[in-house]
Protein backbone atom coordinates (compact mmCIF):
# COMPACT_ATOMS: atom_id res chain seq x y z
CA UNK A 1 0.00 0.00 0.00
CA UNK A 2 1.41 3.41 -0.97
CA UNK A 3 1.41 6.52 1.17
CA UNK A 4 -1.59 7.93 -0.73
CA UNK A 5 -3.59 4.80 0.08
CA UNK A 6 -2.41 4.90 3.68
CA UNK A 7 -3.60 8.50 4.06
CA UNK A 8 -6.98 7.53 2.63
CA UNK A 9 -7.12 4.65 5.12
CA UNK A 10 -6.36 7.15 7.90
CA UNK A 11 -9.23 9.38 6.72
CA UNK A 12 -11.54 6.37 6.86
CA UNK A 13 -10.22 5.62 10.39
CA UNK A 14 -11.24 9.15 11.41
CA UNK A 15 -14.75 8.49 10.08
CA UNK A 16 -14.90 5.16 11.92
CA UNK A 17 -13.75 6.89 15.10
CA UNK A 18 -16.41 9.56 14.67
CA UNK A 19 -19.09 6.90 14.17
CA UNK A 20 -17.96 5.00 17.28
CA UNK A 21 -17.94 8.24 19.28
CA UNK A 22 -21.49 9.04 18.21
CA UNK A 23 -22.54 5.53 19.27
CA UNK A 24 -21.02 6.12 22.71
CA UNK A 25 -18.21 3.58 22.21
CA UNK A 26 -15.54 5.94 23.51
CA UNK A 27 -12.72 3.46 24.03
CA UNK A 28 -13.03 2.02 20.52
CA UNK A 29 -13.41 5.52 19.08
CA UNK A 30 -10.26 6.64 20.82
CA UNK A 31 -8.30 3.69 19.42
CA UNK A 32 -9.48 4.34 15.86
CA UNK A 33 -8.73 8.06 16.09
CA UNK A 34 -5.30 7.55 17.67
CA UNK A 35 -4.43 5.17 14.81
CA UNK A 36 -5.56 7.76 12.26
CA UNK A 37 -3.51 10.49 13.93
CA UNK A 38 -0.40 8.27 14.04
CA UNK A 39 -0.71 7.50 10.32
CA UNK A 40 -1.30 11.18 9.57
CA UNK A 41 1.77 12.22 11.58
CA UNK A 42 3.92 9.62 9.85
CA UNK A 43 2.82 10.65 6.35
CA UNK A 44 2.54 14.44 6.90
CA UNK A 45 -1.24 14.33 6.54
CA UNK A 46 -1.92 17.49 8.53
CA UNK A 47 -5.61 17.50 7.60
CA UNK A 48 -6.02 13.97 8.97
CA UNK A 49 -4.14 14.88 12.15
CA UNK A 50 -6.21 18.04 12.70
CA UNK A 51 -9.50 16.20 12.21
CA UNK A 52 -8.41 13.19 14.28
CA UNK A 53 -7.27 15.37 17.18
CA UNK A 54 -10.53 17.34 17.05
CA UNK A 55 -12.56 14.16 17.33
CA UNK A 56 -10.30 12.82 20.10
CA UNK A 57 -11.16 16.04 21.93
CA UNK A 58 -14.85 15.38 21.37
CA UNK A 59 -14.50 11.82 22.69
CA UNK A 60 -12.81 13.09 25.85
CA UNK A 61 -15.40 15.84 26.21
CA UNK A 62 -18.28 13.36 26.10
CA UNK A 63 -16.46 10.90 28.35
CA UNK A 64 -16.29 13.62 31.03
CA UNK A 65 -12.61 14.55 30.71
CA UNK A 66 -12.48 18.23 29.71
CA UNK A 67 -8.73 18.54 30.50
CA UNK A 68 -7.72 15.89 27.96
CA UNK A 69 -10.35 17.31 25.60
CA UNK A 70 -8.75 20.75 25.84
CA UNK A 71 -5.29 19.27 25.23
CA UNK A 72 -6.38 17.44 22.06
CA UNK A 73 -8.39 20.44 20.86
CA UNK A 74 -5.47 22.83 21.40
CA UNK A 75 -3.25 20.55 19.29
CA UNK A 76 -5.97 20.37 16.64
CA UNK A 77 -6.34 24.15 16.63
CA UNK A 78 -2.62 24.51 15.99
CA UNK A 79 -2.90 22.22 12.97
CA UNK A 80 -5.98 23.99 11.58
CA UNK A 81 -4.24 27.36 11.98
CA UNK A 82 -1.23 26.05 10.08
CA UNK A 83 -3.59 24.80 7.35
CA UNK A 84 -5.49 28.14 7.44
CA UNK A 85 -8.74 26.15 7.63
CA UNK A 86 -11.21 28.74 8.96
CA UNK A 87 -14.04 26.27 9.40
CA UNK A 88 -11.83 23.91 11.40
CA UNK A 89 -10.52 26.81 13.50
CA UNK A 90 -14.05 27.99 14.32
CA UNK A 91 -15.24 24.48 15.16
CA UNK A 92 -12.31 23.73 17.44
CA UNK A 93 -12.45 27.13 19.17
CA UNK A 94 -16.10 26.54 19.98
CA UNK A 95 -15.29 23.12 21.45
CA UNK A 96 -12.32 24.57 23.35
CA UNK A 97 -14.63 27.19 24.85
CA UNK A 98 -16.92 24.44 26.09
CA UNK A 99 -14.01 22.40 27.51
CA UNK A 100 -12.52 25.42 29.29
CA UNK A 101 -15.96 26.34 30.62
CA UNK A 102 -16.38 22.85 32.07
CA UNK A 103 -13.01 23.24 33.77
CA UNK A 104 -14.15 26.56 35.24
CA UNK A 105 -11.91 28.79 33.15
CA UNK A 106 -14.43 31.41 31.97
CA UNK A 107 -12.14 34.07 30.49
CA UNK A 108 -10.34 31.57 28.29
CA UNK A 109 -13.68 30.12 27.28
CA UNK A 110 -15.06 33.46 26.13
CA UNK A 111 -11.83 34.17 24.26
CA UNK A 112 -12.21 30.97 22.27
CA UNK A 113 -15.91 31.41 21.55
CA UNK A 114 -15.75 34.95 20.19
CA UNK A 115 -13.74 34.05 17.06
CA UNK A 116 -15.91 30.97 16.51
CA UNK A 117 -19.06 33.09 16.69
CA UNK A 118 -17.55 35.75 14.42
CA UNK A 119 -16.75 33.16 11.77
CA UNK A 120 -20.06 31.32 12.07
CA UNK A 121 -22.16 34.49 11.98
CA UNK A 122 -20.67 35.47 8.61
CA UNK A 123 -22.70 32.67 7.07
CA UNK A 124 -26.10 34.11 7.93
CA UNK A 125 -28.04 32.25 5.30
CA UNK A 126 -31.03 30.03 6.03
CA UNK A 127 -29.19 26.70 6.15
CA UNK A 128 -26.37 28.06 8.32
CA UNK A 129 -28.33 30.18 10.79
CA UNK A 130 -29.11 27.28 13.14
CA UNK A 131 -25.46 26.15 13.50
CA UNK A 132 -24.44 29.77 14.21
CA UNK A 133 -27.02 30.03 16.97
CA UNK A 134 -25.97 26.63 18.36
CA UNK A 135 -22.31 27.68 18.55
CA UNK A 136 -23.24 30.95 20.29
CA UNK A 137 -25.58 29.21 22.72
CA UNK A 138 -22.96 26.58 23.60
CA UNK A 139 -20.34 29.23 24.25
CA UNK A 140 -22.71 31.41 26.26
CA UNK A 141 -23.68 28.49 28.48
CA UNK A 142 -20.01 27.53 29.05
CA UNK A 143 -19.02 31.05 30.00
CA UNK A 144 -22.11 31.67 32.13
CA UNK A 145 -21.66 28.42 34.05
CA UNK A 146 -18.21 29.53 35.24
CA UNK A 147 -19.35 32.86 36.72
N, C-alpha and C positions, 0 to 999 in steps of 0.2 A: 504494500500500500504506500503510495507517495504522500508527500507532505500535504498536498492539496486535498487528497482523500481523507487524511487524518484530521485536518482542520474541519472538514465537513462532518466527520464523525463527532468531533468535539461540539460542533453546533447542535447536532442531534442530541448529544448528551445533555446539553443545557436545556433543551426542550423536554427531555425525559425528566430531568431534575425539577423543572417547573411543574410538570404534570404531577409528579410525586408529592411536591410541596402542596399543591392545591388539593390533593387527596388526603393530606394530613400525615403522610408517611415521611416525616422529617429526617429520620436517620438515613433512609434510602435516598432521599432527595439530596442530602448533604454529600453522600458518597458520589452520586452521579455528577453533581456540580463540581466537587473537588477534582474529579477525574478530568472534566472538561477544562477547568482552569489550568491544571497541570499540562495538558496537551497544548493549550493555547500559549502558555508561557514558553514551552519548549520550541514551538514553531512560530513564535512572534505573531500570534493571532490576537492582537490587542482587543479587537471587537469581541472575541469569544471570552477573553479574560474579564473585560468590563462587564459583560452580561452575566457571566457565571458568578462573579463576585457580588453583583447586585442581587441575584437570586439567593446566594448564600446568606446575604444580609436579611432578605425576606424570610428565609427559613428560620434563622435565629430569632428574628422579631416575633414570629408566630409561635416559636417554641418557648418564648418568655425570657430570652436572653438579649436584652437591648444593648449591652456592652459589646458582645461579639458582633451583633448586628451593625453597630456603629463602626466597628473596626473594618468589617468587610465592605460596608458602604463607603467609607472614606477611601479605601483602596480603589473601589470601583469609580468613585468620583474622579480620582486622579487620572485613571485611564480614560474616562470619557472626556475630561478636559484636554488631555493630550490629543485625543482623536477629534476634538472640537465638535463633539456630538451634542448639540443643544438639547435635544429631547432626552437623551440619557442623563445629561447634567441635571435637568429639571426634575426628572423622575427620582434620581438618587438623592438630590437635595431635599425633596419632599420626604422621602423615607428617612433620611438622616434627621430631619426635624422631628419626626415622630419618635425615633429611637432616643434622641437627646431629651425630648420631653418626658419619655418614660423613665429616663434616668434622673429626672429632676433638674435638668440643665436648660432653663427657659431661655436665656439670652442667646445661647448657641442655637437653640431650636428656631427661634424667630429669625435669626440670621440666615439659616438654611432654607426656610420657607419663603422668604421674600423673593429671592431670585426665581424659585420654582413657580411662584404665583405670577411673577412678572412675565415669565416665558409663556406659561399656560394661558394667561389672559389675552395674549396677543392673538390667539386663535379663537376669537369670539365669533364663531359661526355655529349654526344650530347643532351640528354633530359633535362639536368640541366644547360646548358650553357646560355640559354636565361634568366632564372630567375636570374642568377648571374649577368649578364650584367644589367638587370633591377634594381636590388638592388643598384649596383654601380652608375648607372646613376641617380637614385632618390637621393642618398646621395650626389652626386657631385652637382646636381642642388640645393639642399637645402643649402649646404655650400656656394656655389658660390653666391647664391642670397642674402646672408647676408653680403658679403664683401663690 
